[in-house]
Amino acid sequence: MTMTQWQTLIKPAVLFDIMKLPNKEMQQVQEKITMLTQDPRPDNKVKKQLVHLPGKPYRIRSGRYRIFYTFNKQTVLIYKVAKRDESIYRAEDAPDNVPSTDELNELELDMEDAATTASPRSDWEHSYTKAPTASLPEPITIDMLKKLRVNEAYYPRLLRITDEEGLINCSGVDQETMSNIMDYLYSRPLIEVIEQPDLILNDVDDLLRYKEGELLNFLLKLSPEQEQYANWSLTTKGPTLVKGGPGTGKSTVALYRVRSLLDQLLKRGKSAPSILFTTYTHALVKSSQQLLNQLLGADAQYVRVDTADSVAYQVLNSCGMAKLPALFTNTHELQALTREAVDTTSFQGNSLQVQVQQQIIERMGLEYLLQEFNSVIIGRQITTLEAYQKVSRAGRKLRLSATHRTAVWNVYQRWCQLLQQAEKETWQQRRARAERLTRKSLLYQAYDAVVIDEAQDLDPSALRMLIQVCKTPGRLFVTADANQAIYGSSFSWSDIHQDLRFQGRTSILKANYRSTFEIGEAAQSYLDYGILEPEVSERHYINNGPMPDARTVLNSSYEVKLLKNFFTKASLSLRLALGSCAILCPSETVGRSLAVALNNIGTEATYMSGHDLDLAHSGVKIITLKSSKGLEFPIVALAGFTSSNYPAIPAEASTEEADETLTRERRTLFVGMTRAMRALLVVIPHEASSPLLQGFDATYWNFSRTI
C-alpha cells in the first residue's frame, strides 16, 4: 500500500535550531521529520499533544531533542527543534495572548484570526523593559561564525562581544549577519515562532543541505487566498487587480504571479517567454530581482524587473530619442519657472474676466497649479482646451469652472513655452512622451505578460505605456492600494485606459502579515479623513504587541534622546540589533541632521536616500517618508518634525488646496506608520499646530504630552 506524503512546512526558527545540532542528532532529527511527513498523528508515546504549552502543539521525541509541530489536513508544520530541558516559551509570555488550538491548527490562513483582538494596553517603556544580560547565552566563537557563514572580515568585531548590549550596539556589521547571530543565540519563544511565516520544505534532506551551506534559502508558503490570486488563469479576458492594505502581501503575490504566468506560458509551448515586472523604486527592483532569482532559478532569465521610468527610457531610446531635454531636478527652479509663466500669461476677455482669471490662478498657488499640469493635463495626455474642459478631475478638491479652466490652460501653454526655451522637461512630460511613442517602439507588445506592482503611484501615462507593451490585456496583473497613494490623487482605472476594466477580476487581500494588530489599527485610526477608498472587508492580523506610542518633545535635543531610549529598549526586548530600526522623516535635510545628532550621543545612524538605500547596513537607517514606500522594519520611529515646516503649504494656498495637501500627506504618514512590524513611535513637537500631527486617538495610541 502506498503511503500518502504530507506536505511539510517549517518556520524560519527551525533553520537556526538545526544549525546548532551535532551531526549525530541531525541525522536522527531528519528521520523523525520524515516520520511526520508520513503520519503526524499522535500515538501518545513518541508523538503526543502538549496541552500545557501555548497553542497546544504536538511533539515527537528525537533522542535528547524534541520536535514541536502541528498538522492540518495533509500539511505538517514544524515549529521548533529544542533540547529536552530547553524552555520553549518565556515566562513573560502572557497566557491571555495565546491563540487557541483551533486557530493554530488551521495552518493555511486561518491563523489570521489569532490576532484580531487587541492585547492589554501597555506603554512601550514598560513593554520594552529588559535589563541587558551580563553575558551572552554562549560565547561567540569562530566555529559559530563559520556555521552561520559570516564574512571573515567581521570576525574581529564579533569575537570581542561579550554581552547582549554589546551585541545589539555592534556597528560595522551588516544587518542580515546580526539578525542571524541574534536568532542563533536566542531561541525564539513558541508564541513568537508561531507568528513567523511558513517556508516550504520540499525534501527533508534539504535541511542538511542548508546546514552544510549547499542550500541558501527556502521559499515562502502563500496563504490560500494569496495562492488563489497568484495562480489566476492565463485565459482571462481582461486584466486582474489585487487590492489590499499594508502588509497583506500584495507584492509577494505579484512575484508568485510571475512564476505562475511563466509556468503556464512554458506549458503552452512558449520556448522563451518574456515577462515584465515593474515596481516602484530602484531599491524594490533590487530586492524583487533577488526574490525572483530564488523563486524561478534559471527561468529568471525570462523576466525583466524594472521601474516604469526605466521602461520609458527604453521606449524613447528605441525611437531614436537618445538625446532628450534635461530633467528638472530642482523644485525651486521649477516653481520659479511656473511663477514666470503665471506673471507673463496674457489672459483673454474684458478687464473683469481677466481679473477673475488672475485671481483663480493666484488662489490655486504654484504647487497646486503644478500638480494640475502634471497629474491632470500631462498625465492624461490632454492636448486641447476643449478636452480639458470635459475631463474629470477626480481627487482634486478645488472646483474649476469653464472660465477657471481656460485660465489654467493659458498658463499651461505659456509654461510649456518656457520649458521649451529652457530645453528642459518634467518627469511627467517624459513619461507622456514615452507613452505617445510606445506604438512605434520595439517594446510595443513585446512582453507576453506584464505585472505592475504598487500601481496607485504611477502616472496615468506610465500605466498606459505599460498596457501597450503587453501582448494582451488578459495578461496584465496589477496590485494597488489607493490609501497608500503618496504622490497622486484619486483616479478611476477605466478613465486611464479602456483596457483597465477589472469587473469580475478584482480581489482583496485581508490578512496583515507585517504589523501587529495594535500598530495596524492605530495607523488606520490616524488615516481618518485621508482615506481615498473605503475598506469593504474586515481587517485581520497575525501578530500582537504593545500599543504604539505618540510623544511630544520640547525641542530637537529631547527628541534625539527619546529616539535613543526607544531604540535601545525596543531592541533589547525584541532581541534585535540596531540595524532593525528605522527613522522615517519629512526631508533629506532633517534626516542628515538626525543622523549626526544620534551618532554624537553614541547611537550609530545613517541617512540614506532612495537611490543609495542599503537595508543590510548596520545601525539605524534614516530615510524620508516617501522613500519608505514598500519597505518594512521591525522598529520604526516617525520623527524630525521639530525642525521642519511640515507640510509646506504656501501662504496663498486656498482652503481646498491646503485640505488636499493635508489629505495627501496624512496618507504619507500612514504609509510610514505601516512600515513598522513590532514597535512604533511618533515624535511630535510640543507646540505642533499642524492637523497632521494630531488625531492620535487614545483608544489606539499611548499618547503622552511633555510637561
Buried (B, 14 or more C-beta within 10 A) or exposed (E): EEEEEBBBBBBBBBBBBBBBBEEEBBEBBBEBBBBBBEBBEBEEEEBEBBEEBBBBBBBBBBEBBBBBBBBBEEBBBBBBBBBEEEEBBEEEBEEEBBBEBEBBBBBBBBBBBBBBEBBEEBEBBEBBEBEBEEEBEEEBEEEBBEBBEBEEEBBEBBBEBEEBBBBBBBBEBBBEBBBBBBBBBBBBBBBBBBBBBBBBBEEBEBBBEBBEEEBEEBBBBBBEBBBEBBBBEBEBEBBBBBBBBBBBBBBBBBBBBBBBBBBBBBEEEEEEBBBBBBBBBBBBBBBBBEBBBBBBEEBBEBBBBBBBBBBBBBBBBBBEBEEBBEEBEEEEEBBEBBEEBBEEBEBEEEEEBBEBBBEBBEBBBBBBBBBBBBBBBBBBEBEEBEEBBEEEBEBBBBEBEEEBBBBBBBBBEBBBEBBEEBEBBBBBBBBBBBBBBBEEBEBBEBBBBBBBBBBBBBBBBBBBBBBBBBBBBBBBBBBBBBBBBBBBBBBEBEEBBEBBBBEEBEBBBBBBBBBBBBBBBBBBBBBEEBBBEEBEEEBBBBBBBBBBBBBBBEEBEBBBBBBBBBBBBBBBBBBBBBBBBBBBBBBBBBBBBBBEBBBEEEBBBBBBEBEEBEBEBBBBBBBBBBBBBBBBBBBBBBBBBBBBEBBEBBEEBBEBBBBBBBBBBBBBBBBBBBBBBBBBBBBBBBEBEBBBBEBBEEEBBBBEEEE
